[in-house]
Amino acid sequence: MIALYDTLARSLKELSVKDNPINIYCCGPTVYRDAHVGNLRTFLLADLIVRALKIEGRQVRFIQNITDVGHMSEDFQAEDKLLKQAQLEKRDPFEIARNYEAKFHQDLAKLNILPADSYPRASETIDLMLQTILKLIASGHAYVTELGTVYFDARSFPSYGAISGNKLDALKPGHRFEYSDEGDKRFHADWALWKNAGNRTEMVWDSPWGRGFPGWHIECTAMSLELLDERIDLHIGGIDLRFPHHENERAQSNSMVGHEAVKMWVHGEHLLFEGRKMSKSAGNVLLVKDLEERGLDPLALRLSLLENRYRSQMDLTWAGLEAANLTLKRWRTNMASWGDELNQLQDLEVSKAFARDLDTPRALLRLRAVEKDSSLRSEVKRSIFLYADSLLGLELGRAIEIRPLTSDQAELLQIRKQARESKNWKESDRLRDLLANTGITVSDGPDGQSWSWS
């Protein structure tokens, strides 16, 4: 049985769900820009969990929302991201949203991330959000102001802060997690469920309180409770969503159903690139298309991310991506040379690694050990790799062209290997260049010398 780290419980917990299917909700993208590799790390986390459950024979119902309403203030500003992008591109905001939504799905496919069962759009579930807000008002958890804005009453939910540790009495007025123009709420930590449109004319809807648009957090509560029958076994998101988004979502959802609506909260850690947080201002936002422009297989990104635990902050580098790309080439070459066996052979070490909080680095170490184990027959190696790949999703069995080495190339590789073993680095570099001229790329790593066709 799979054990994952539950952020609410602050401990590892077994995902002991007897009911089928297992209901999973993952916060999806805000479609005003391309999803960068940090966003994709979270979506990979969901994919790994779904794969691990399915290989156990469990049924899964997986929902991931599409935020296409321009209210999201993920940078903690009052700025409307979608409307701003629409102005920059001089296009309709919903045209912008559909364009980036399509790119999101393309990126998922390139990373071999299994599609969710449903991708509900915020713009198409406004009525559901309004129904949810009406119920929260009726139960005393929300209130309407004279300006036509509806707020959640944070003080009506005593256990607020259980996920993040941010207690209401410690939140000071002016904390930057909502819009800066909110001056008519009763308590500074209350948040908007519905905002009065004011001067805004685009992306607004009718409501019982006048024209307006939904707050950020209410969409996930409305969608998850409705589409997963008020039973969310697992809620997944990036660590940056822990507060305020998931904290506020928990307060809303629990107030709706009268108990813990989510059984487990699982969060993926931050991803750095070349030692720095990715940001537009720093100019280091990495996209899948950037890898392709550099001639790298997008699955090299997937492999690089798997080299680290999902709960560990990771520093992604070009050097690491290029090394992962070479490893993929080597493994696919090996798989082709190991025969054409299609049966999977369950490997207990790989299974246990996944069961222990998705320990993907340990699973990859096991594959490297299998690769070098001279006591294993080629067909056994291939079957183990096929089993591991059903969890890792690296397409290791992808068909490739096998070109035999010439006798001269094989001799050069052997001589270079001996040069490295004797620490003759100058000769080693010379031979690497000679091999490159014949179409062979040589790389050196902890597993020794490896090569692939250029």
DRENLOFI-793632 format. One line per field, with one value per residue (C-alpha): residue number from 1; residue in one letter; x, y, z. Coordinates in steps of 0.02 Angstrom, whole numbers. Layout:
% DRENLOFI-793632
nr	(NUM:...)
rest	(A:...)
east	(X:...)
north	(Y:...)
up	(Z:...)
***
This chain:
% DRENLOFI-793632
nr	(1:2:3:4:5:6:7:8:9:10:11:12:13:14:15:16:17:18:19:20:21:22:23:24:25:26:27:28:29:30:31:32:33:34:35:36:37:38:39:40:41:42:43:44:45:46:47:48:49:50:51:52:53:54:55:56:57:58:59:60:61:62:63:64:65:66:67:68:69:70:71:72:73:74:75:76:77:78:79:80:81:82:83:84:85:86:87:88:89:90:91:92:93:94:95:96:97:98:99:100:101:102:103:104:105:106:107:108:109:110:111:112:113:114:115:116:117:118:119:120:121:122:123:124:125:126:127:128:129:130:131:132:133:134:135:136:137:138:139:140:141:142:143:144:145:146:147:148:149:150:151:152:153:154:155:156:157:158:159:160:161:162:163:164:165:166:167:168:169:170:171:172:173:174:175:176:177:178:179:180:181:182:183:184:185:186:187:188:189:190:191:192:193:194:195:196:197:198:199:200:201:202:203:204:205:206:207:208:209:210:211:212:213:214:215:216:217:218:219:220:221:222:223:224:225:226:227:228:229:230:231:232:233:234:235:236:237:238:239:240:241:242:243:244:245:246:247:248:249:250:251:252:253:254:255:256:257:258:259:260:261:262:263:264:265:266:267:268:269:270:271:272:273:274:275:276:277:278:279:280:281:282:283:284:285:286:287:288:289:290:291:292:293:294:295:296:297:298:299:300:301:302:303:304:305:306:307:308:309:310:311:312:313:314:315:316:317:318:319:320:321:322:323:324:325:326:327:328:329:330:331:332:333:334:335:336:337:338:339:340:341:342:343:344:345:346:347:348:349:350:351:352:353:354:355:356:357:358:359:360:361:362:363:364:365:366:367:368:369:370:371:372:373:374:375:376:377:378:379:380:381:382:383:384:385:386:387:388:389:390:391:392:393:394:395:396:397:398:399:400:401:402:403:404:405:406:407:408:409:410:411:412:413:414:415:416:417:418:419:420:421:422:423:424:425:426:427:428:429:430:431:432:433:434:435:436:437:438:439:440:441:442:443:444:445:446:447:448:449:450:451:452:453:454)
rest	(M:I:A:L:Y:D:T:L:A:R:S:L:K:E:L:S:V:K:D:N:P:I:N:I:Y:C:C:G:P:T:V:Y:R:D:A:H:V:G:N:L:R:T:F:L:L:A:D:L:I:V:R:A:L:K:I:E:G:R:Q:V:R:F:I:Q:N:I:T:D:V:G:H:M:S:E:D:F:Q:A:E:D:K:L:L:K:Q:A:Q:L:E:K:R:D:P:F:E:I:A:R:N:Y:E:A:K:F:H:Q:D:L:A:K:L:N:I:L:P:A:D:S:Y:P:R:A:S:E:T:I:D:L:M:L:Q:T:I:L:K:L:I:A:S:G:H:A:Y:V:T:E:L:G:T:V:Y:F:D:A:R:S:F:P:S:Y:G:A:I:S:G:N:K:L:D:A:L:K:P:G:H:R:F:E:Y:S:D:E:G:D:K:R:F:H:A:D:W:A:L:W:K:N:A:G:N:R:T:E:M:V:W:D:S:P:W:G:R:G:F:P:G:W:H:I:E:C:T:A:M:S:L:E:L:L:D:E:R:I:D:L:H:I:G:G:I:D:L:R:F:P:H:H:E:N:E:R:A:Q:S:N:S:M:V:G:H:E:A:V:K:M:W:V:H:G:E:H:L:L:F:E:G:R:K:M:S:K:S:A:G:N:V:L:L:V:K:D:L:E:E:R:G:L:D:P:L:A:L:R:L:S:L:L:E:N:R:Y:R:S:Q:M:D:L:T:W:A:G:L:E:A:A:N:L:T:L:K:R:W:R:T:N:M:A:S:W:G:D:E:L:N:Q:L:Q:D:L:E:V:S:K:A:F:A:R:D:L:D:T:P:R:A:L:L:R:L:R:A:V:E:K:D:S:S:L:R:S:E:V:K:R:S:I:F:L:Y:A:D:S:L:L:G:L:E:L:G:R:A:I:E:I:R:P:L:T:S:D:Q:A:E:L:L:Q:I:R:K:Q:A:R:E:S:K:N:W:K:E:S:D:R:L:R:D:L:L:A:N:T:G:I:T:V:S:D:G:P:D:G:Q:S:W:S:W:S)
east	(0:67:117:126:168:7:38:-110:-55:131:174:177:8:-47:-174:-296:-451:-570:-693:-671:-629:-498:-544:-400:-403:-253:-248:-220:-143:-194:-200:-135:42:140:161:344:440:405:218:246:338:173:77:210:182:-2:44:162:29:-102:18:66:-117:-166:-24:-93:-257:-349:-477:-442:-552:-437:-498:-388:-461:-421:-418:-475:-557:-438:-456:-305:-182:-41:86:-17:-64:-231:-182:-295:-172:-283:-351:-176:-113:-263:-218:-37:-83:-234:-346:-504:-463:-550:-454:-296:-357:-397:-229:-128:-243:-204:-18:-36:-108:29:162:80:83:267:307:202:87:-75:-227:-351:-528:-593:-525:-669:-649:-685:-778:-898:-938:-992:-1167:-1092:-986:-1138:-1234:-1088:-1076:-1265:-1248:-1103:-1205:-1354:-1247:-1172:-996:-1007:-1084:-1130:-1071:-1159:-1039:-1100:-949:-966:-833:-798:-801:-632:-676:-821:-694:-599:-467:-406:-217:-203:-120:4:20:-39:-164:-292:-233:-57:-111:-89:-201:-136:-62:-44:-150:-305:-351:-290:-457:-553:-609:-782:-749:-778:-609:-443:-415:-584:-571:-681:-794:-873:-809:-918:-871:-848:-776:-729:-825:-743:-753:-898:-1059:-1230:-1257:-1386:-1272:-1246:-1120:-952:-829:-779:-638:-488:-519:-704:-681:-583:-707:-855:-776:-697:-851:-969:-864:-794:-957:-896:-758:-584:-465:-310:-283:-121:-35:126:193:160:-28:-24:-62:-176:-260:-273:-298:-447:-510:-509:-609:-739:-753:-763:-894:-996:-993:-972:-815:-641:-680:-502:-423:-244:-156:3:119:267:416:488:596:746:836:1024:1020:883:695:616:540:503:604:757:738:760:586:611:479:466:493:661:720:662:750:909:885:836:699:564:569:745:655:545:698:787:638:628:809:743:607:449:459:637:678:771:895:873:1022:1060:1203:1083:957:1091:1153:974:953:1107:1045:879:971:1080:935:832:981:1005:820:827:983:903:775:590:513:348:306:340:429:383:537:509:641:558:386:445:529:365:267:385:325:368:556:595:784:793:695:818:966:889:878:1061:1105:1002:1084:1259:1215:1306:1217:1047:994:956:771:756:836:715:563:616:644:471:392:485:440:254:282:417:339:502:455:609:540:524:586:754:869:1008:1167:1311:1478:1619:1771:1867:1732:1726:1915:1917:1785:1886:2048:1961:1890:2066:2132:2003:2041:2224:2171:2249:2124:2210:2207:2029:1973:2063:1978:1808:1832:1883:1727:1619:1685:1619:1445:1461:1430:1523:1478:1553:1453:1447:1411:1565:1580:1423:1391:1250:1232:1233)
north	(0:171:289:477:629:712:898:915:769:814:630:485:403:251:290:165:194:46:128:124:232:329:512:630:818:918:1106:1141:1283:1465:1481:1655:1593:1434:1313:1316:1164:1207:1194:1033:956:963:883:747:712:679:568:461:434:387:265:185:160:90:-36:-96:-128:18:121:308:458:606:786:935:1109:1241:1418:1524:1662:1807:1826:1724:1829:1703:1844:1922:2073:2147:2132:2028:1912:1853:2024:2098:1963:1992:2176:2136:2015:2119:1965:1910:1845:1679:1657:1682:1553:1421:1447:1418:1278:1186:1214:1144:981:972:989:853:735:773:727:568:628:530:640:671:603:781:958:1071:1254:1388:1492:1348:1313:1487:1425:1288:1417:1529:1381:1345:1526:1532:1379:1457:1615:1513:1417:1576:1549:1693:1866:1997:2177:2335:2344:2177:2074:1908:1860:1699:1731:1663:1669:1549:1409:1376:1258:1380:1365:1177:1147:1292:1341:1518:1551:1690:1782:1791:1861:2048:2171:2206:2034:2021:1872:1955:2108:2275:2362:2259:2386:2326:2159:2127:2048:2073:1886:1859:1823:1855:1719:1839:2010:2153:2195:2381:2459:2291:2248:2086:1913:1960:1867:1899:1845:1871:2013:2098:2081:2014:1871:1729:1732:1620:1487:1450:1366:1218:1192:1195:1081:953:927:914:809:692:667:761:630:691:552:645:829:873:1039:1135:1191:1373:1334:1274:1452:1538:1435:1264:1337:1437:1293:1178:1303:1320:1134:1078:1210:1140:957:970:863:846:847:796:640:682:840:807:948:952:1063:1212:1193:1307:1327:1353:1399:1530:1536:1543:1712:1819:1962:1850:1787:1606:1533:1364:1291:1122:1206:1271:1091:1045:1196:1131:960:873:744:819:656:705:833:697:590:739:774:590:598:697:662:763:836:900:1069:1037:1137:1095:1130:1117:998:885:888:845:701:637:646:536:413:397:362:231:143:138:71:-63:-107:-135:-243:-346:-420:-397:-465:-376:-452:-352:-429:-347:-294:-286:-152:-37:-75:-38:123:188:129:228:402:390:364:384:409:237:161:237:171:-1:13:63:-89:-203:-127:-171:-342:-470:-613:-563:-623:-488:-534:-521:-349:-294:-360:-270:-108:-125:-145:4:108:79:180:301:339:366:268:159:35:167:97:166:132:12:44:-74:-1:-18:-112:53:137:-10:-6:182:163:26:126:280:177:119:298:357:213:263:447:501:642:724:564:530:700:673:505:579:708:572:472:629:647:472:514:448:555:494:546:505:480:384:226:250:286:280:323:358:401:588)
up	(0:-48:92:56:161:218:243:362:473:450:434:314:294:198:63:140:35:24:-94:-282:-370:-273:-296:-335:-365:-424:-443:-627:-727:-743:-931:-964:-1004:-1040:-896:-843:-783:-600:-634:-729:-581:-483:-626:-637:-451:-485:-632:-527:-395:-525:-609:-443:-396:-565:-566:-398:-487:-409:-502:-503:-537:-570:-590:-633:-651:-782:-710:-856:-756:-733:-546:-492:-392:-377:-371:-230:-333:-381:-563:-677:-764:-906:-949:-947:-1065:-1178:-1187:-1227:-1365:-1422:-1417:-1330:-1154:-1185:-1347:-1244:-1118:-1249:-1334:-1174:-1119:-1282:-1253:-1076:-1143:-1275:-1140:-1035:-1184:-1218:-1037:-1051:-911:-914:-948:-808:-820:-831:-848:-791:-835:-706:-836:-869:-685:-629:-586:-477:-386:-358:-284:-168:-112:-77:36:131:158:218:342:415:345:220:211:80:94:37:-110:-176:-131:-39:90:184:371:423:608:576:545:709:639:507:485:512:343:341:523:484:623:607:762:687:519:524:431:258:229:39:-6:-78:-177:-111:-134:-7:120:165:245:430:470:383:353:268:82:-68:-135:-260:-312:-371:-551:-518:-676:-749:-909:-969:-891:-775:-740:-664:-485:-346:-285:-453:-594:-539:-544:-428:-301:-328:-196:-223:-391:-321:-179:-298:-428:-312:-204:-352:-470:-336:-240:-85:-57:-102:-53:-112:-150:-241:-274:-267:-99:-147:-144:36:93:62:-74:8:180:117:11:162:263:125:86:267:302:157:209:398:409:331:146:98:172:121:62:-39:-95:-212:-170:-262:-417:-445:-611:-614:-430:-436:-420:-592:-631:-783:-709:-687:-865:-815:-842:-925:-1041:-1127:-1295:-1231:-1210:-1385:-1461:-1380:-1458:-1295:-1275:-1162:-1065:-1011:-903:-831:-791:-712:-600:-550:-488:-338:-210:-242:-66:-91:-164:-326:-428:-612:-727:-912:-870:-777:-920:-1048:-939:-922:-1110:-1134:-1003:-1096:-1258:-1174:-1090:-1250:-1344:-1211:-1213:-1400:-1384:-1244:-1362:-1395:-1234:-1196:-1027:-870:-721:-557:-462:-274:-247:-373:-299:-122:-177:-247:-96:18:-25:-210:-187:-371:-345:-264:-408:-532:-432:-444:-634:-644:-539:-652:-805:-743:-667:-775:-687:-759:-931:-1058:-1069:-879:-880:-1015:-919:-759:-856:-936:-765:-692:-844:-814:-655:-714:-884:-979:-1137:-1119:-1245:-1380:-1545:-1600:-1744:-1694:-1792:-1760:-1711:-1835:-1773:-1769:-1662:-1541:-1525:-1493:-1357:-1272:-1282:-1211:-1068:-1025:-1039:-911:-794:-798:-774:-938:-959:-1107:-1208:-1151:-1217:-1383:-1408:-1364:-1502:-1625:-1583:-1603:-1780:-1818:-1751:-1573:-1419:-1265:-1088:-919:-761:-598:-698:-805:-990:-1099:-1279:-1401:-1584:-1614)
***
